[in-house]
Amino acid sequence: MTVLKAVMAGGRSPDGLREIDVYELPAACTGEVTGIYFDGDVDQEFLVEQRPLLDSFVTRGGRVLVNGHVQRLFLDGLTRWRKLEFRNPPDLALTRVSEHPVWAGTDPKSFLYNTGRSGPVPFAELERIGVAGFYGRGCYLDLPEGARIVHTIGRTAAPIDYDYRLGAGRVLVHGGNDLLQFATAARGTDGMRAQIVRWLAGS
């Protein structure tokens, strides 16, 4: 089994993710590939051209994790990201609606704030010095049929993370900065990276 991480500039990535330049995707998406992780700044115009390939990959049983603000519908079931109106941290706080193996063992509060500090920071201190909104500042309101919402954001409870079945495969959509950025020991979420890889591998 192989898991691809498709980015704008190829390189090496540990922990079972084979990092490729997104423009290598048609050649790299061979029979042993089980999952594809798309960075938030991936070229969506190019992916629209690859839609038949991606639809076929998922319907046959593959898994795709999409990060960022979808504006070009490059896969069956995707909808467009919408910017959220917000004024303060409660407008950006996450609520977990359903459990998902990618976020297993994590606390939604751990994703709300960023600071310039290294190492763990107590939540009360994060509320005082942290900046909210790095996890996401938008939502997906028009979900595909049968979609499962994982997290909602803010007081409006708008969906930010959801997944859905497409044929024999699954698609997971995160409407914010790349999830791998949030898999850190300082947040107590370092196990999330392995969980992402396992989900993409179909485990």
C-alpha positions in Angstrom: 0.0 0.0 0.0 1.2 3.5 -0.8 -0.1 6.9 0.5 0.6 10.0 -1.6 0.9 13.5 -0.3 0.4 15.8 -3.3 1.9 19.3 -2.9 3.0 22.1 -5.1 6.7 21.2 -4.8 7.7 17.7 -4.3 10.0 16.4 -1.5 10.5 13.8 1.1 8.0 13.1 3.9 8.3 10.6 6.8 5.8 8.3 8.4 4.5 6.5 5.3 3.6 9.5 3.2 5.3 9.6 -0.2 5.4 13.3 -1.1 5.0 14.1 -4.8 4.6 17.3 -6.8 0.9 17.5 -7.7 1.7 17.6 -11.4 3.2 14.1 -11.1 -0.2 12.8 -9.8 -1.4 11.1 -13.0 1.8 9.0 -13.3 2.1 8.4 -9.5 -1.4 7.3 -8.9 -0.8 3.6 -9.6 -2.6 0.5 -8.5 -0.9 0.2 -5.1 -1.9 3.7 -4.0 -4.6 3.6 -1.3 -4.9 7.3 -0.4 -4.0 10.8 -1.4 -3.5 13.9 0.9 -3.9 17.3 -0.8 -2.2 20.3 0.7 -4.4 23.4 1.1 -2.5 25.3 -1.6 -2.7 22.6 -4.3 -3.4 23.7 -7.8 -7.2 23.1 -8.0 -7.4 24.1 -11.7 -5.0 21.3 -12.5 -7.0 18.9 -10.3 -10.2 19.8 -12.2 -8.5 18.4 -15.3 -7.8 15.2 -13.3 -11.4 14.8 -12.1 -12.0 11.5 -14.1 -8.9 10.0 -12.6 -9.8 11.1 -9.0 -13.4 10.1 -9.3 -12.3 6.6 -10.5 -9.7 6.3 -7.8 -12.2 6.9 -5.0 -15.1 5.0 -6.4 -12.8 1.9 -6.7 -12.0 2.2 -2.9 -9.4 4.9 -2.6 -9.4 7.6 0.0 -8.7 11.3 -0.4 -8.1 14.0 2.2 -8.7 17.5 1.0 -7.4 20.5 2.9 -8.1 24.2 2.4 -10.7 26.3 0.6 -12.2 24.3 -2.2 -13.3 26.6 -5.1 -12.9 24.3 -8.0 -14.9 21.0 -7.9 -12.3 18.5 -8.7 -14.0 15.4 -7.2 -17.6 14.2 -7.1 -19.4 15.5 -4.0 -17.1 18.4 -3.3 -18.8 21.8 -2.6 -17.4 25.3 -2.4 -15.8 26.7 0.8 -17.4 29.9 2.2 -15.8 32.5 4.4 -17.2 32.8 7.9 -18.0 36.1 9.6 -16.3 36.2 12.9 -15.4 38.7 15.6 -13.8 36.8 18.5 -12.5 33.3 19.4 -16.0 31.8 20.3 -16.9 32.5 16.6 -14.1 30.2 15.6 -14.3 27.5 18.3 -14.7 23.9 17.2 -17.5 21.5 18.3 -17.1 17.8 17.6 -20.3 16.5 16.2 -19.1 12.9 15.5 -16.0 10.9 16.2 -13.5 10.2 13.4 -10.3 8.1 13.4 -8.2 11.0 12.2 -9.0 13.1 15.3 -9.2 10.2 17.8 -7.9 11.1 21.2 -7.8 14.8 20.5 -9.6 17.7 22.2 -11.2 20.2 19.8 -10.0 23.0 22.1 -6.4 22.1 21.3 -6.8 23.4 17.7 -8.2 26.8 18.5 -5.1 28.9 19.4 -1.6 29.4 18.0 1.2 31.1 19.9 4.9 31.8 19.2 5.9 29.6 22.1 7.4 26.1 21.8 6.1 23.4 24.1 2.7 22.9 25.8 0.8 25.9 27.0 -2.1 25.6 29.4 -5.5 26.4 27.8 -6.1 29.3 30.2 -2.8 30.9 29.1 -3.7 30.2 25.4 -6.9 32.1 25.9 -4.9 35.1 27.2 -2.0 35.2 24.7 -3.0 33.0 21.7 -4.4 34.0 18.3 -7.5 32.1 17.1 -8.4 31.1 13.6 -5.5 29.2 12.3 -7.4 25.9 12.2 -10.0 27.4 10.0 -12.1 30.5 9.2 -14.7 29.2 6.9 -17.2 26.4 6.3 -19.0 24.1 3.9 -22.7 24.6 3.9 -23.8 22.6 0.9 -22.8 19.0 1.9 -23.1 16.0 -0.3 -25.8 13.5 0.4 -25.0 11.2 3.3 -22.1 13.4 4.5 -20.9 12.9 8.1 -20.0 16.2 9.9 -17.0 15.8 12.2 -16.6 19.4 13.5 -18.6 22.6 13.3 -17.2 26.0 13.8 -18.4 28.9 15.9 -21.8 29.9 17.3 -23.4 29.3 13.9 -22.3 25.6 14.1 -21.3 25.6 10.4 -19.6 22.4 9.1 -15.8 22.8 8.7 -14.7 19.1 8.7 -16.8 16.4 7.0 -16.4 13.1 5.2 -18.6 11.2 2.7 -18.7 7.9 0.8 -18.1 7.9 -2.9 -18.5 4.5 -4.4 -16.3 2.1 -2.4 -14.1 4.9 -1.2 -14.2 7.9 1.1 -13.4 11.6 0.9 -12.5 13.7 4.0 -12.6 17.5 3.7 -11.0 19.9 6.1 -11.9 23.6 5.5 -8.7 25.2 6.8 -5.0 25.0 7.1 -3.3 21.6 6.5 -4.2 19.1 9.2 -0.6 17.9 9.4 0.4 21.3 10.8 -1.8 20.5 13.9 -0.2 17.2 14.7 2.2 18.4 17.3 3.4 17.3 20.8 2.9 20.9 22.1 -0.9 20.5 21.4 -1.0 17.0 22.6 -2.0 15.9 19.2 1.2 14.3 17.8 -0.5 11.0 17.2 -2.7 12.6 14.6 -0.1 12.3 11.9 -0.1 8.5 12.1 -3.9 8.5 12.3 -4.1 10.4 9.0 -1.7 7.9 7.4 -3.7 5.0 8.7 -7.0 6.4 7.5 -5.5 7.1 4.0 -4.2 3.5 4.0 -7.7 2.2 4.6 -6.8 0.9 8.1 
